[in-house]
Amino acid sequence: MKITEKAKAAIMSSNIVKSDLMAAFNMTQTSVENWIKRDDVRLTTPTAITAIMKSSGLNEEEILIQA
């Protein structure tokens, strides 16, 4: 699994989504942005999906795709 381009765009364009991910993983903004660039598997965890859905309004089908 990996996150969709739509989800990546939602994260990168929203400080709220980024900050929710930062808080969920206790990471910096730069780390979250690097995860997006590398399609890091941590972005597909239930913790990340919940944070993205909460802040972006996207549903799970809009966030995840089969790799």
CNS distance restraints for C-alpha pairs under 8 A (distance, minus, plus):
assign (resid   1 and name CA) (resid  41 and name CA) 7.79 0.50 0.50
assign (resid   1 and name CA) (resid  44 and name CA) 6.73 0.50 0.50
assign (resid   1 and name CA) (resid  64 and name CA) 6.42 0.50 0.50
assign (resid   1 and name CA) (resid  65 and name CA) 5.62 0.50 0.50
assign (resid   1 and name CA) (resid  66 and name CA) 4.51 0.50 0.50
assign (resid   1 and name CA) (resid  67 and name CA) 4.90 0.50 0.50
assign (resid   2 and name CA) (resid  39 and name CA) 6.57 0.50 0.50
assign (resid   2 and name CA) (resid  40 and name CA) 7.93 0.50 0.50
assign (resid   2 and name CA) (resid  41 and name CA) 6.81 0.50 0.50
assign (resid   2 and name CA) (resid  43 and name CA) 7.50 0.50 0.50
assign (resid   2 and name CA) (resid  44 and name CA) 6.06 0.50 0.50
assign (resid   2 and name CA) (resid  64 and name CA) 5.65 0.50 0.50
assign (resid   2 and name CA) (resid  65 and name CA) 5.58 0.50 0.50
assign (resid   2 and name CA) (resid  66 and name CA) 6.35 0.50 0.50
assign (resid   2 and name CA) (resid  67 and name CA) 5.74 0.50 0.50
assign (resid   3 and name CA) (resid   7 and name CA) 6.20 0.50 0.50
assign (resid   3 and name CA) (resid   8 and name CA) 6.89 0.50 0.50
assign (resid   3 and name CA) (resid  39 and name CA) 7.18 0.50 0.50
assign (resid   3 and name CA) (resid  43 and name CA) 6.98 0.50 0.50
assign (resid   3 and name CA) (resid  44 and name CA) 6.57 0.50 0.50
assign (resid   3 and name CA) (resid  63 and name CA) 5.30 0.50 0.50
assign (resid   3 and name CA) (resid  64 and name CA) 4.54 0.50 0.50
assign (resid   3 and name CA) (resid  65 and name CA) 6.02 0.50 0.50
assign (resid   4 and name CA) (resid   8 and name CA) 6.31 0.50 0.50
assign (resid   4 and name CA) (resid  62 and name CA) 6.93 0.50 0.50
assign (resid   4 and name CA) (resid  63 and name CA) 5.39 0.50 0.50
assign (resid   4 and name CA) (resid  64 and name CA) 5.71 0.50 0.50
assign (resid   4 and name CA) (resid  65 and name CA) 6.10 0.50 0.50
assign (resid   5 and name CA) (resid   9 and name CA) 6.10 0.50 0.50
assign (resid   6 and name CA) (resid  10 and name CA) 6.21 0.50 0.50
assign (resid   6 and name CA) (resid  62 and name CA) 7.14 0.50 0.50
assign (resid   6 and name CA) (resid  63 and name CA) 7.13 0.50 0.50
assign (resid   7 and name CA) (resid  11 and name CA) 6.21 0.50 0.50
assign (resid   7 and name CA) (resid  52 and name CA) 7.88 0.50 0.50
assign (resid   7 and name CA) (resid  58 and name CA) 7.60 0.50 0.50
assign (resid   7 and name CA) (resid  62 and name CA) 6.93 0.50 0.50
assign (resid   7 and name CA) (resid  63 and name CA) 5.13 0.50 0.50
assign (resid   8 and name CA) (resid  12 and name CA) 6.11 0.50 0.50
assign (resid   8 and name CA) (resid  36 and name CA) 6.42 0.50 0.50
assign (resid   9 and name CA) (resid  13 and name CA) 5.92 0.50 0.50
assign (resid  10 and name CA) (resid  14 and name CA) 6.14 0.50 0.50
assign (resid  10 and name CA) (resid  17 and name CA) 7.50 0.50 0.50
assign (resid  10 and name CA) (resid  56 and name CA) 6.43 0.50 0.50
assign (resid  11 and name CA) (resid  15 and name CA) 7.50 0.50 0.50
assign (resid  11 and name CA) (resid  17 and name CA) 5.41 0.50 0.50
assign (resid  11 and name CA) (resid  18 and name CA) 5.74 0.50 0.50
assign (resid  11 and name CA) (resid  52 and name CA) 7.44 0.50 0.50
assign (resid  11 and name CA) (resid  56 and name CA) 7.62 0.50 0.50
assign (resid  12 and name CA) (resid  18 and name CA) 7.13 0.50 0.50
assign (resid  12 and name CA) (resid  33 and name CA) 7.23 0.50 0.50
assign (resid  14 and name CA) (resid  18 and name CA) 6.37 0.50 0.50
assign (resid  15 and name CA) (resid  19 and name CA) 5.88 0.50 0.50
assign (resid  16 and name CA) (resid  20 and name CA) 6.18 0.50 0.50
assign (resid  16 and name CA) (resid  55 and name CA) 6.45 0.50 0.50
assign (resid  17 and name CA) (resid  21 and name CA) 6.36 0.50 0.50
assign (resid  17 and name CA) (resid  51 and name CA) 7.12 0.50 0.50
assign (resid  17 and name CA) (resid  52 and name CA) 6.01 0.50 0.50
assign (resid  17 and name CA) (resid  55 and name CA) 5.14 0.50 0.50
assign (resid  17 and name CA) (resid  56 and name CA) 6.30 0.50 0.50
assign (resid  18 and name CA) (resid  22 and name CA) 6.07 0.50 0.50
assign (resid  18 and name CA) (resid  29 and name CA) 6.72 0.50 0.50
assign (resid  18 and name CA) (resid  32 and name CA) 6.97 0.50 0.50
assign (resid  19 and name CA) (resid  23 and name CA) 6.07 0.50 0.50
assign (resid  19 and name CA) (resid  29 and name CA) 7.30 0.50 0.50
assign (resid  20 and name CA) (resid  24 and name CA) 6.04 0.50 0.50
assign (resid  20 and name CA) (resid  51 and name CA) 5.76 0.50 0.50
assign (resid  20 and name CA) (resid  52 and name CA) 7.56 0.50 0.50
assign (resid  20 and name CA) (resid  55 and name CA) 7.29 0.50 0.50
assign (resid  21 and name CA) (resid  25 and name CA) 6.17 0.50 0.50
assign (resid  21 and name CA) (resid  27 and name CA) 7.82 0.50 0.50
assign (resid  21 and name CA) (resid  32 and name CA) 7.15 0.50 0.50
assign (resid  21 and name CA) (resid  48 and name CA) 6.33 0.50 0.50
assign (resid  21 and name CA) (resid  51 and name CA) 5.96 0.50 0.50
assign (resid  21 and name CA) (resid  52 and name CA) 7.28 0.50 0.50
assign (resid  22 and name CA) (resid  26 and name CA) 5.36 0.50 0.50
assign (resid  22 and name CA) (resid  27 and name CA) 4.76 0.50 0.50
assign (resid  22 and name CA) (resid  28 and name CA) 5.82 0.50 0.50
assign (resid  22 and name CA) (resid  29 and name CA) 6.36 0.50 0.50
assign (resid  22 and name CA) (resid  32 and name CA) 6.73 0.50 0.50
assign (resid  23 and name CA) (resid  27 and name CA) 6.83 0.50 0.50
assign (resid  24 and name CA) (resid  47 and name CA) 6.87 0.50 0.50
assign (resid  24 and name CA) (resid  48 and name CA) 7.30 0.50 0.50
assign (resid  24 and name CA) (resid  51 and name CA) 7.23 0.50 0.50
assign (resid  27 and name CA) (resid  31 and name CA) 6.18 0.50 0.50
assign (resid  27 and name CA) (resid  32 and name CA) 6.96 0.50 0.50
assign (resid  28 and name CA) (resid  32 and name CA) 6.50 0.50 0.50
assign (resid  29 and name CA) (resid  33 and name CA) 6.21 0.50 0.50
assign (resid  30 and name CA) (resid  34 and name CA) 6.07 0.50 0.50
assign (resid  31 and name CA) (resid  35 and name CA) 6.18 0.50 0.50
assign (resid  32 and name CA) (resid  36 and name CA) 6.44 0.50 0.50
assign (resid  33 and name CA) (resid  37 and name CA) 6.37 0.50 0.50
assign (resid  34 and name CA) (resid  38 and name CA) 6.18 0.50 0.50
assign (resid  35 and name CA) (resid  39 and name CA) 5.82 0.50 0.50
assign (resid  35 and name CA) (resid  40 and name CA) 4.76 0.50 0.50
assign (resid  35 and name CA) (resid  42 and name CA) 7.73 0.50 0.50
assign (resid  35 and name CA) (resid  43 and name CA) 7.27 0.50 0.50
assign (resid  36 and name CA) (resid  40 and name CA) 6.42 0.50 0.50
assign (resid  36 and name CA) (resid  43 and name CA) 7.67 0.50 0.50
assign (resid  39 and name CA) (resid  43 and name CA) 7.46 0.50 0.50
assign (resid  40 and name CA) (resid  44 and name CA) 7.93 0.50 0.50
assign (resid  41 and name CA) (resid  45 and name CA) 7.23 0.50 0.50
assign (resid  42 and name CA) (resid  48 and name CA) 7.04 0.50 0.50
assign (resid  43 and name CA) (resid  48 and name CA) 5.26 0.50 0.50
assign (resid  43 and name CA) (resid  49 and name CA) 6.96 0.50 0.50
assign (resid  44 and name CA) (resid  48 and name CA) 6.25 0.50 0.50
assign (resid  44 and name CA) (resid  49 and name CA) 6.23 0.50 0.50
assign (resid  44 and name CA) (resid  64 and name CA) 7.14 0.50 0.50
assign (resid  45 and name CA) (resid  49 and name CA) 6.17 0.50 0.50
assign (resid  46 and name CA) (resid  50 and name CA) 5.98 0.50 0.50
assign (resid  47 and name CA) (resid  51 and name CA) 6.33 0.50 0.50
assign (resid  48 and name CA) (resid  52 and name CA) 6.11 0.50 0.50
assign (resid  49 and name CA) (resid  53 and name CA) 6.02 0.50 0.50
assign (resid  49 and name CA) (resid  60 and name CA) 7.00 0.50 0.50
assign (resid  49 and name CA) (resid  63 and name CA) 7.40 0.50 0.50
assign (resid  50 and name CA) (resid  54 and name CA) 6.03 0.50 0.50
assign (resid  51 and name CA) (resid  55 and name CA) 6.33 0.50 0.50
assign (resid  52 and name CA) (resid  56 and name CA) 5.66 0.50 0.50
assign (resid  52 and name CA) (resid  57 and name CA) 7.70 0.50 0.50
assign (resid  52 and name CA) (resid  58 and name CA) 7.28 0.50 0.50
assign (resid  53 and name CA) (resid  57 and name CA) 5.33 0.50 0.50
assign (resid  53 and name CA) (resid  58 and name CA) 5.15 0.50 0.50
assign (resid  53 and name CA) (resid  59 and name CA) 5.79 0.50 0.50
assign (resid  53 and name CA) (resid  60 and name CA) 7.08 0.50 0.50
assign (resid  54 and name CA) (resid  58 and name CA) 7.98 0.50 0.50
assign (resid  58 and name CA) (resid  62 and name CA) 5.87 0.50 0.50
assign (resid  58 and name CA) (resid  63 and name CA) 6.70 0.50 0.50
assign (resid  59 and name CA) (resid  63 and name CA) 6.48 0.50 0.50
assign (resid  60 and name CA) (resid  64 and name CA) 6.11 0.50 0.50
assign (resid  61 and name CA) (resid  65 and name CA) 7.37 0.50 0.50
